[in-house]
Protein backbone atom coordinates (compact mmCIF):
# COMPACT_ATOMS: atom_id res chain seq x y z
CA UNK A 1 0.00 0.00 0.00
CA UNK A 2 2.90 2.36 -0.52
CA UNK A 3 4.72 3.66 -3.55
CA UNK A 4 8.22 2.29 -3.93
CA UNK A 5 9.62 4.96 -6.23
CA UNK A 6 12.92 6.48 -5.17
CA UNK A 7 14.28 9.86 -6.21
CA UNK A 8 18.04 10.06 -6.24
CA UNK A 9 19.78 13.11 -4.78
CA UNK A 10 23.29 11.80 -5.12
CA UNK A 11 25.58 10.15 -7.61
CA UNK A 12 27.80 8.90 -4.82
CA UNK A 13 29.24 5.44 -4.54
CA UNK A 14 26.87 4.76 -1.63
CA UNK A 15 23.84 5.67 -3.70
CA UNK A 16 25.00 3.40 -6.52
CA UNK A 17 25.64 0.58 -4.07
CA UNK A 18 22.11 0.93 -2.69
CA UNK A 19 20.61 0.85 -6.17
CA UNK A 20 22.67 -2.20 -7.07
CA UNK A 21 21.49 -4.00 -3.92
CA UNK A 22 17.84 -3.24 -4.66
CA UNK A 23 18.29 -4.38 -8.24
CA UNK A 24 20.00 -7.60 -7.10
CA UNK A 25 17.15 -8.36 -4.71
CA UNK A 26 14.60 -7.68 -7.42
CA UNK A 27 12.80 -4.86 -5.67
CA UNK A 28 10.37 -2.92 -7.84
CA UNK A 29 11.79 0.33 -6.46
CA UNK A 30 12.89 2.59 -9.30
CA UNK A 31 14.67 5.92 -9.64
CA UNK A 32 12.04 8.59 -10.24
CA UNK A 33 11.14 12.13 -9.18
CA UNK A 34 9.92 12.35 -5.60
CA UNK A 35 6.33 13.23 -4.81
CA UNK A 36 5.26 16.21 -2.77
CA UNK A 37 5.66 14.13 0.35
CA UNK A 38 8.63 11.84 0.78
CA UNK A 39 10.92 10.15 3.26
CA UNK A 40 14.57 11.04 2.88
CA UNK A 41 17.11 8.24 2.61
CA UNK A 42 20.14 9.43 4.55
CA UNK A 43 23.16 7.24 5.16
CA UNK A 44 24.91 7.66 8.52
CA UNK A 45 28.14 6.57 6.80
CA UNK A 46 28.60 9.99 5.21
CA UNK A 47 25.60 11.92 6.57
CA UNK A 48 24.36 12.71 3.08
CA UNK A 49 20.87 12.31 1.63
CA UNK A 50 21.04 9.59 -1.03
CA UNK A 51 17.48 9.96 -2.24
CA UNK A 52 13.89 9.79 -1.09
CA UNK A 53 11.04 7.31 -0.98
CA UNK A 54 7.67 8.69 -1.93
CA UNK A 55 5.17 8.66 0.90
CA UNK A 56 1.55 9.37 0.00
CA UNK A 57 0.09 7.63 3.03
CA UNK A 58 -2.68 8.97 5.21
CA UNK A 59 -4.76 7.42 7.95
CA UNK A 60 -7.30 6.56 5.22
CA UNK A 61 -4.74 4.42 3.37
CA UNK A 62 -3.81 2.73 6.64
CA UNK A 63 -7.49 1.85 6.93
CA UNK A 64 -7.35 0.32 3.44
CA UNK A 65 -4.25 -1.67 4.36
CA UNK A 66 -5.89 -3.07 7.48
CA UNK A 67 -8.99 -3.90 5.44
CA UNK A 68 -6.89 -5.97 3.03
CA UNK A 69 -5.20 -7.77 5.94
CA UNK A 70 -8.57 -8.48 7.56
CA UNK A 71 -9.93 -9.95 4.33
CA UNK A 72 -6.85 -12.14 3.88
CA UNK A 73 -7.18 -13.35 7.49
CA UNK A 74 -10.62 -14.84 6.78
CA UNK A 75 -9.10 -17.45 4.49
CA UNK A 76 -5.49 -17.59 5.75
CA UNK A 77 -6.55 -18.75 9.22
CA UNK A 78 -8.13 -21.84 7.65
CA UNK A 79 -4.96 -22.87 5.80
CA UNK A 80 -3.17 -25.70 7.65
CA UNK A 81 -0.22 -24.39 9.66
CA UNK A 82 2.39 -26.55 7.85
CA UNK A 83 1.15 -25.09 4.56
CA UNK A 84 1.41 -21.58 6.00
CA UNK A 85 4.98 -22.48 6.92
CA UNK A 86 5.80 -22.81 3.23
CA UNK A 87 5.77 -19.01 2.89
CA UNK A 88 8.46 -18.75 5.53
CA UNK A 89 10.43 -21.65 4.08
CA UNK A 90 10.59 -19.82 0.74
CA UNK A 91 11.45 -16.56 2.51
CA UNK A 92 14.41 -18.32 4.13
CA UNK A 93 15.56 -19.42 0.67
CA UNK A 94 15.24 -15.87 -0.68
CA UNK A 95 17.20 -14.49 2.26
CA UNK A 96 20.01 -16.98 1.74
CA UNK A 97 20.22 -16.06 -1.92
CA UNK A 98 20.23 -12.31 -1.27
CA UNK A 99 22.02 -12.16 2.07
CA UNK A 100 24.88 -9.98 0.82
CA UNK A 101 22.63 -7.48 -0.96
CA UNK A 102 20.32 -7.04 2.03
CA UNK A 103 23.35 -6.68 4.30
CA UNK A 104 24.57 -3.91 1.97
CA UNK A 105 21.35 -2.00 2.59
CA UNK A 106 21.58 -2.54 6.35
CA UNK A 107 25.09 -1.10 6.27
CA UNK A 108 24.10 1.86 4.14
CA UNK A 109 21.03 2.81 6.16
CA UNK A 110 22.19 1.95 9.70
CA UNK A 111 26.00 2.13 9.50
CA UNK A 112 26.71 -1.35 10.88
CA UNK A 113 30.03 -3.03 10.28
CA UNK A 114 29.93 -5.88 7.76
CA UNK A 115 29.84 -8.78 10.21
CA UNK A 116 26.97 -7.22 12.16
CA UNK A 117 24.99 -6.48 9.00
CA UNK A 118 25.45 -10.05 7.79
CA UNK A 119 24.59 -11.25 11.29
CA UNK A 120 21.29 -9.39 11.18
CA UNK A 121 20.27 -11.10 7.94
CA UNK A 122 21.43 -14.43 9.38
CA UNK A 123 19.11 -13.76 12.31
CA UNK A 124 16.25 -13.47 9.81
CA UNK A 125 17.27 -16.80 8.28
CA UNK A 126 17.46 -18.41 11.71
CA UNK A 127 13.96 -17.28 12.73
CA UNK A 128 12.62 -18.54 9.39
CA UNK A 129 14.09 -21.98 10.11
CA UNK A 130 12.63 -21.87 13.61
CA UNK A 131 9.18 -20.83 12.37
CA UNK A 132 9.05 -23.49 9.64
CA UNK A 133 9.62 -26.18 12.25
CA UNK A 134 7.16 -24.47 14.56
CA UNK A 135 4.44 -24.67 11.89
CA UNK A 136 4.23 -28.41 12.62
CA UNK A 137 4.32 -27.97 16.40
CA UNK A 138 1.61 -25.46 17.32
CA UNK A 139 0.56 -27.79 20.08
CA UNK A 140 -2.15 -27.62 22.73
CA UNK A 141 -2.97 -29.77 25.75
CA UNK A 142 -5.20 -32.66 26.72
CA UNK A 143 -6.43 -32.17 30.29
CA UNK A 144 -8.00 -34.73 32.61
CA UNK A 145 -11.73 -34.09 33.02
CA UNK A 146 -13.55 -34.79 36.29
CA UNK A 147 -16.62 -35.90 34.33
CA UNK A 148 -16.88 -39.39 32.81
CA UNK A 149 -16.65 -39.69 29.02
CA UNK A 150 -15.63 -36.07 28.61
CA UNK A 151 -12.50 -34.80 26.92
CA UNK A 152 -11.02 -31.49 28.01
CA UNK A 153 -8.52 -29.94 25.61
CA UNK A 154 -6.77 -26.65 24.97
CA UNK A 155 -5.96 -25.49 21.43
CA UNK A 156 -4.51 -22.40 19.83
CA UNK A 157 -6.25 -20.56 16.98
CA UNK A 158 -5.06 -17.76 14.67
CA UNK A 159 -5.50 -14.32 16.23
CA UNK A 160 -5.92 -11.76 13.43
CA UNK A 161 -3.91 -9.08 11.62
CA UNK A 162 -0.64 -8.20 13.37
CA UNK A 163 0.89 -4.72 13.24
CA UNK A 164 4.67 -4.43 13.56
CA UNK A 165 6.39 -1.12 14.34
CA UNK A 166 10.17 -1.57 14.11
CA UNK A 167 13.12 0.65 15.03
CA UNK A 168 16.14 1.71 12.97
CA UNK A 169 18.83 -0.24 14.82
CA UNK A 170 17.62 -3.68 13.71
CA UNK A 171 15.67 -2.66 10.62
CA UNK A 172 14.85 -6.17 9.39
CA UNK A 173 15.63 -8.76 12.08
CA UNK A 174 12.96 -7.60 14.54
CA UNK A 175 10.38 -7.51 11.75
CA UNK A 176 11.35 -11.10 10.92
CA UNK A 177 10.95 -12.19 14.56
CA UNK A 178 7.35 -11.06 14.37
CA UNK A 179 6.42 -11.77 10.77
CA UNK A 180 7.79 -15.32 10.62
CA UNK A 181 5.84 -16.35 13.71
CA UNK A 182 2.70 -14.39 12.83
CA UNK A 183 2.42 -15.86 9.33
CA UNK A 184 2.79 -19.50 10.44
CA UNK A 185 0.31 -18.77 13.24
CA UNK A 186 -2.24 -17.67 10.63
CA UNK A 187 -1.96 -13.89 10.91
CA UNK A 188 -1.35 -11.38 8.08
CA UNK A 189 1.24 -8.68 8.90
CA UNK A 190 1.23 -4.90 8.50
CA UNK A 191 4.70 -3.40 8.92
CA UNK A 192 5.57 0.18 9.75
CA UNK A 193 9.38 0.36 9.56
CA UNK A 194 11.48 3.22 10.85
CA UNK A 195 11.51 6.27 8.62
CA UNK A 196 15.31 6.04 8.80
CA UNK A 197 15.43 2.66 7.02
CA UNK A 198 12.95 2.60 4.11
CA UNK A 199 15.24 0.82 1.64
CA UNK A 200 15.71 -2.28 3.79
CA UNK A 201 11.92 -2.41 4.23
CA UNK A 202 11.28 -2.17 0.49
CA UNK A 203 13.85 -4.87 -0.23
CA UNK A 204 12.50 -7.21 2.46
CA UNK A 205 8.94 -6.70 1.24
CA UNK A 206 10.02 -7.69 -2.27
CA UNK A 207 11.51 -10.91 -0.88
CA UNK A 208 8.46 -11.85 1.19
CA UNK A 209 6.12 -11.16 -1.74
CA UNK A 210 8.16 -13.51 -3.93
CA UNK A 211 8.07 -16.09 -1.15
CA UNK A 212 4.28 -15.75 -0.96
CA UNK A 213 3.93 -16.27 -4.71
CA UNK A 214 6.18 -19.34 -4.59
CA UNK A 215 4.10 -20.80 -1.76
CA UNK A 216 0.75 -19.98 -3.37
CA UNK A 217 -0.14 -17.57 -0.59
CA UNK A 218 -1.78 -14.12 -0.90
CA UNK A 219 0.79 -11.65 -2.15
CA UNK A 220 -0.28 -9.12 0.48
CA UNK A 221 0.22 -11.52 3.40
CA UNK A 222 2.72 -8.89 4.55
CA UNK A 223 2.16 -5.22 3.70
CA UNK A 224 4.38 -2.23 4.46
CA UNK A 225 3.34 1.32 5.32
CA UNK A 226 5.69 4.27 5.70
CA UNK A 227 4.97 7.39 7.67
CA UNK A 228 5.31 9.39 10.85
CA UNK A 229 3.94 8.73 14.33
CA UNK A 230 0.40 9.34 13.08
CA UNK A 231 0.61 6.19 10.97
CA UNK A 232 1.71 4.19 13.99
CA UNK A 233 -1.07 5.75 16.03
CA UNK A 234 -3.62 4.72 13.39
CA UNK A 235 -2.41 1.12 13.59
CA UNK A 236 -2.58 1.21 17.38
CA UNK A 237 -6.13 2.55 17.35
CA UNK A 238 -7.59 0.18 14.73
CA UNK A 239 -9.65 -2.50 16.49
CA UNK A 240 -9.04 -4.91 13.61
CA UNK A 241 -5.31 -5.06 14.41
CA UNK A 242 -5.47 -7.88 16.92
CA UNK A 243 -1.85 -7.54 18.06
CA UNK A 244 0.54 -4.62 17.83
CA UNK A 245 4.23 -5.37 18.31
CA UNK A 246 6.15 -2.14 18.84
CA UNK A 247 9.90 -1.71 19.28
CA UNK A 248 11.31 1.65 20.30
CA UNK A 249 11.67 4.06 23.18
CA UNK A 250 9.82 3.89 26.47
CA UNK A 251 8.20 7.20 25.49
CA UNK A 252 6.77 5.56 22.38
CA UNK A 253 5.51 2.64 24.45
CA UNK A 254 3.71 4.96 26.83
CA UNK A 255 1.86 6.46 23.86
CA UNK A 256 1.01 3.16 22.15
CA UNK A 257 0.11 0.86 25.04
CA UNK A 258 -2.89 2.78 26.46
CA UNK A 259 -4.43 3.14 23.00
CA UNK A 260 -4.22 -0.60 22.31
CA UNK A 261 -5.38 -1.48 25.83
CA UNK A 262 -8.36 0.89 25.60
CA UNK A 263 -9.78 -1.23 22.78
CA UNK A 264 -8.79 -4.48 24.55
CA UNK A 265 -6.21 -5.30 21.91
CA UNK A 266 -2.92 -7.07 22.59
CA UNK A 267 0.53 -5.53 22.47
CA UNK A 268 4.12 -6.74 22.54
CA UNK A 269 6.36 -3.93 23.73
CA UNK A 270 10.15 -3.99 23.34
CA UNK A 271 11.23 -0.67 24.82
CA UNK A 272 14.22 0.84 26.61
CA UNK A 273 17.16 -1.02 28.07
CA UNK A 274 19.79 0.11 30.57
CA UNK A 275 21.78 -3.06 30.82
CA UNK A 276 24.46 -3.83 33.38
CA UNK A 277 27.22 -6.36 33.93
CA UNK A 278 28.61 -7.32 37.31
CA UNK A 279 32.34 -8.09 37.44
CA UNK A 280 32.89 -10.30 40.49
CA UNK A 281 36.21 -10.79 42.32
CA UNK A 282 36.62 -14.22 40.69
CA UNK A 283 35.89 -13.03 37.14
CA UNK A 284 38.10 -14.15 34.25
CA UNK A 285 39.12 -10.67 33.09
CA UNK A 286 40.41 -11.81 29.70
CA UNK A 287 36.91 -13.09 29.01
CA UNK A 288 35.18 -10.15 30.67
CA UNK A 289 37.06 -7.41 28.83
CA UNK A 290 36.20 -8.94 25.45
CA UNK A 291 32.56 -9.29 26.46
CA UNK A 292 32.41 -5.77 27.88
CA UNK A 293 33.97 -4.16 24.82
CA UNK A 294 31.67 -5.80 22.28
CA UNK A 295 28.53 -5.33 24.38
CA UNK A 296 29.25 -1.66 25.08
CA UNK A 297 30.77 -0.52 21.76
CA UNK A 298 29.20 -2.85 19.20
CA UNK A 299 26.75 -1.19 16.79
CA UNK A 300 28.10 2.10 18.19
CA UNK A 301 26.10 1.48 21.36
CA UNK A 302 22.82 1.46 19.45
CA UNK A 303 21.39 -1.86 20.58
CA UNK A 304 18.59 -2.21 23.10
CA UNK A 305 20.85 -4.78 24.79
CA UNK A 306 23.96 -2.56 24.75
CA UNK A 307 25.99 -2.67 27.97
CA UNK A 308 25.58 0.72 29.64
CA UNK A 309 26.51 0.10 33.30
CA UNK A 310 29.51 -1.83 34.62
CA UNK A 311 29.47 -2.79 38.31
CA UNK A 312 32.93 -3.92 39.41
CA UNK A 313 34.02 -5.28 42.78
CA UNK A 314 36.13 -2.69 44.57
CA UNK A 315 39.12 -5.06 44.61
CA UNK A 316 39.27 -5.12 40.80
CA UNK A 317 37.87 -1.83 39.59
CA UNK A 318 41.21 -0.13 38.91
CA UNK A 319 42.41 -3.09 36.86
CA UNK A 320 39.13 -3.34 34.96
CA UNK A 321 39.10 0.38 34.16
CA UNK A 322 42.68 0.19 32.93
CA UNK A 323 42.08 -2.84 30.71
CA UNK A 324 38.77 -1.65 29.26
CA UNK A 325 40.26 1.79 28.65
CA UNK A 326 43.13 0.19 26.74
CA UNK A 327 40.68 -1.87 24.68
CA UNK A 328 38.63 1.25 23.92
CA UNK A 329 41.72 3.14 22.78
CA UNK A 330 42.45 0.33 20.32
CA UNK A 331 38.96 0.28 18.79
CA UNK A 332 38.99 1.12 15.11
CA UNK A 333 36.29 3.76 14.54
CA UNK A 334 35.40 4.71 10.99
CA UNK A 335 33.64 3.85 7.76
CA UNK A 336 31.82 0.54 8.36
CA UNK A 337 32.41 -0.48 4.77
CA UNK A 338 36.11 -0.86 5.61
CA UNK A 339 37.00 -4.40 6.61
CA UNK A 340 39.06 -3.41 9.66
CA UNK A 341 36.44 -1.09 11.23
CA UNK A 342 34.89 -2.21 14.53
CA UNK A 343 32.74 0.83 15.38
CA UNK A 344 30.73 2.69 12.77
CA UNK A 345 28.74 5.93 13.05
CA UNK A 346 25.81 6.96 15.19
CA UNK A 347 22.60 7.08 13.21
CA UNK A 348 22.52 10.90 12.96
CA UNK A 349 23.54 14.18 14.53
CA UNK A 350 20.68 14.10 17.02
CA UNK A 351 22.10 10.89 18.50
CA UNK A 352 25.51 12.55 18.81
CA UNK A 353 23.96 15.57 20.54
CA UNK A 354 22.15 13.26 22.99
CA UNK A 355 25.42 11.48 23.74
CA UNK A 356 27.35 14.69 24.37
CA UNK A 357 24.53 16.00 26.58
CA UNK A 358 24.58 12.78 28.65
CA UNK A 359 28.38 12.98 29.03
CA UNK A 360 28.10 16.59 30.22
CA UNK A 361 25.47 15.59 32.78
CA UNK A 362 27.59 12.65 33.95
CA UNK A 363 30.60 14.89 34.60
CA UNK A 364 28.36 17.38 36.42
CA UNK A 365 27.12 14.49 38.57
CA UNK A 366 30.64 13.48 39.60
CA UNK A 367 31.76 11.35 36.67
CA UNK A 368 35.30 11.15 35.33
CA UNK A 369 35.90 10.43 31.64
CA UNK A 370 38.68 7.86 31.43
CA UNK A 371 38.44 6.94 27.72
CA UNK A 372 36.84 8.15 24.52
CA UNK A 373 33.81 10.46 24.30
CA UNK A 374 35.21 12.80 21.67
CA UNK A 375 33.91 13.09 18.15
CA UNK A 376 36.00 11.02 15.75
CA UNK A 377 37.49 13.13 12.96
CA UNK A 378 36.25 12.05 9.52
CA UNK A 379 37.39 14.61 6.94
CA UNK A 380 35.73 12.73 4.09
CA UNK A 381 32.35 12.66 5.89
CA UNK A 382 31.95 15.90 7.87
CA UNK A 383 28.17 15.49 8.16
CA UNK A 384 28.42 12.02 9.69
CA UNK A 385 28.30 11.37 13.47
CA UNK A 386 31.37 9.29 14.28
CA UNK A 387 32.42 9.21 17.92
CA UNK A 388 34.80 7.27 20.11
CA UNK A 389 32.94 5.12 22.71
CA UNK A 390 33.05 6.74 26.14
CA UNK A 391 34.12 5.12 29.41
CA UNK A 392 33.06 7.15 32.46
CA UNK A 393 33.84 6.27 36.05
CA UNK A 394 31.08 7.22 38.50
CA UNK A 395 31.07 7.28 42.29
CA UNK A 396 27.40 6.33 42.41
CA UNK A 397 24.39 5.59 40.22
CA UNK A 398 23.10 9.09 39.46
CA UNK A 399 20.06 10.21 37.46
CA UNK A 400 21.87 10.17 34.11
CA UNK A 401 23.23 6.67 34.76
CA UNK A 402 19.68 5.44 35.36
CA UNK A 403 18.60 6.98 32.04
CA UNK A 404 19.14 5.13 28.78
CA UNK A 405 21.19 7.10 26.25
CA UNK A 406 21.21 5.35 22.87
CA UNK A 407 24.92 5.79 22.27
CA UNK A 408 28.23 4.15 23.31
CA UNK A 409 28.54 5.40 26.90
CA UNK A 410 29.65 2.93 29.57
CA UNK A 411 29.38 4.02 33.20
CA UNK A 412 31.67 2.18 35.65
CA UNK A 413 30.90 1.93 39.37
CA UNK A 414 32.29 -0.11 42.25
CA UNK A 415 30.56 -2.29 44.81
CA UNK A 416 31.69 -3.98 47.99
CA UNK A 417 29.17 -6.78 48.63
CA UNK A 418 27.21 -8.96 46.26
CA UNK A 419 23.92 -7.78 47.78
CA UNK A 420 24.97 -4.22 47.01
CA UNK A 421 25.79 -5.17 43.42
CA UNK A 422 22.35 -6.72 42.92
CA UNK A 423 20.69 -3.68 44.49
CA UNK A 424 22.51 -1.23 42.20
CA UNK A 425 21.91 -3.49 39.23
CA UNK A 426 18.13 -3.57 39.74
CA UNK A 427 17.74 0.08 40.77
CA UNK A 428 16.87 1.43 37.32
CA UNK A 429 13.47 1.70 35.56
CA UNK A 430 14.48 -0.61 32.70
CA UNK A 431 14.74 -4.40 32.82
CA UNK A 432 15.88 -5.90 29.54
CA UNK A 433 19.29 -7.65 29.62
CA UNK A 434 21.89 -8.33 32.29
CA UNK A 435 25.06 -10.30 32.86
CA UNK A 436 27.62 -11.34 35.41
CA UNK A 437 31.23 -12.43 35.01
CA UNK A 438 32.15 -14.82 37.79
CA UNK A 439 33.63 -18.26 38.38
CA UNK A 440 31.83 -18.51 41.74
CA UNK A 441 28.93 -20.93 41.30
CA UNK A 442 27.00 -19.41 44.19
CA UNK A 443 27.14 -15.92 42.66
CA UNK A 444 26.10 -17.24 39.25
CA UNK A 445 23.15 -19.11 40.71
CA UNK A 446 22.11 -16.17 42.88
CA UNK A 447 22.25 -13.81 39.89
CA UNK A 448 19.86 -16.02 37.91
CA UNK A 449 17.52 -16.72 40.85
CA UNK A 450 14.33 -15.01 41.98
CA UNK A 451 16.26 -12.52 44.16
CA UNK A 452 18.93 -11.82 41.55
CA UNK A 453 18.66 -9.96 38.23
CA UNK A 454 15.17 -8.54 37.61
CA UNK A 455 15.66 -8.49 33.82
CA UNK A 456 14.10 -10.60 31.11
CA UNK A 457 17.56 -11.80 30.05
CA UNK A 458 20.26 -12.89 32.51
CA UNK A 459 23.62 -14.11 31.21
CA UNK A 460 26.61 -15.64 32.98
CA UNK A 461 30.13 -15.10 31.60
CA UNK A 462 28.89 -13.43 28.43
CA UNK A 463 27.79 -9.83 27.94
CA UNK A 464 24.14 -8.76 27.78
CA UNK A 465 24.24 -8.09 24.03
CA UNK A 466 23.68 -10.70 21.34
CA UNK A 467 20.70 -13.02 21.80
CA UNK A 468 20.01 -16.28 19.98
CA UNK A 469 16.60 -16.70 18.36
CA UNK A 470 15.91 -19.95 20.25
CA UNK A 471 15.13 -18.10 23.48
CA UNK A 472 12.29 -15.67 24.08
CA UNK A 473 13.53 -12.07 23.84
CA UNK A 474 12.18 -9.24 25.98
CA UNK A 475 12.30 -7.51 29.32
CA UNK A 476 10.45 -6.29 32.38
CA UNK A 477 9.53 -2.95 33.99
CA UNK A 478 9.81 -0.05 31.52
CA UNK A 479 11.13 -2.42 28.86
CA UNK A 480 7.48 -3.35 28.38
CA UNK A 481 7.16 -7.01 29.32
CA UNK A 482 6.85 -8.31 25.76
CA UNK A 483 8.46 -11.47 24.40
CA UNK A 484 9.45 -12.16 20.80
CA UNK A 485 11.46 -14.70 18.80
CA UNK A 486 11.93 -18.20 20.27
CA UNK A 487 10.63 -20.47 23.01
CA UNK A 488 6.85 -20.14 23.33
CA UNK A 489 6.68 -16.51 22.12
CA UNK A 490 4.46 -17.82 19.30
CA UNK A 491 1.52 -17.97 21.70
CA UNK A 492 1.22 -14.18 21.66
CA UNK A 493 0.17 -14.42 18.00
CA UNK A 494 -2.64 -16.89 18.69
CA UNK A 495 -5.74 -17.12 20.87
CA UNK A 496 -6.21 -19.87 23.42
CA UNK A 497 -9.38 -21.94 23.28
CA UNK A 498 -10.47 -24.44 25.96
CA UNK A 499 -12.75 -27.16 24.61
CA UNK A 500 -14.91 -29.68 26.46
CA UNK A 501 -16.29 -32.56 24.41
CA UNK A 502 -18.99 -34.82 25.87
CA UNK A 503 -19.10 -38.20 24.15
CA UNK A 504 -21.57 -39.78 26.61
CA UNK A 505 -25.40 -39.82 26.65
CA UNK A 506 -25.45 -38.12 30.07
CA UNK A 507 -25.05 -34.49 31.10
CA UNK A 508 -23.11 -34.41 34.38
CA UNK A 509 -22.22 -30.92 35.57
CA UNK A 510 -18.86 -29.88 36.97
CA UNK A 511 -18.27 -29.58 40.71
CA UNK A 512 -21.15 -32.02 41.36
CA UNK A 513 -23.84 -29.42 40.60
CA UNK A 514 -27.31 -30.95 40.11
CA UNK A 515 -29.88 -29.08 38.06
CA UNK A 516 -32.80 -31.38 37.26
Beta strands, then each sheet from edge to edge (+ up, - down):
strand 1: 6-8
strand 2: 38-42
strand 3: 49-54
strand 4: 141-143
strand 5: 150-158
strand 6: 161-165
strand 7: 189-192
strand 8: 222-224
strand 9: 241-247
strand 10: 266-270
strand 11: 275-279
strand 12: 307-313
strand 13: 368-371
strand 14: 390-393
strand 15: 409-415
strand 16: 430-431
strand 17: 433-437
strand 18: 457-460
strand 19: 472-473
strand 20: 476-477
strand 21: 484-485
strand 22: 494-502
sheet 1: 1+ 3- 2+
sheet 2: 4+ 5- 22+
sheet 3: 8+ 7+ 6+ 9+ 10+
sheet 4: 13+ 14- 15- 12- 11- 17- 18-
sheet 5: 16+ 20-
sheet 6: 19+ 21-
end
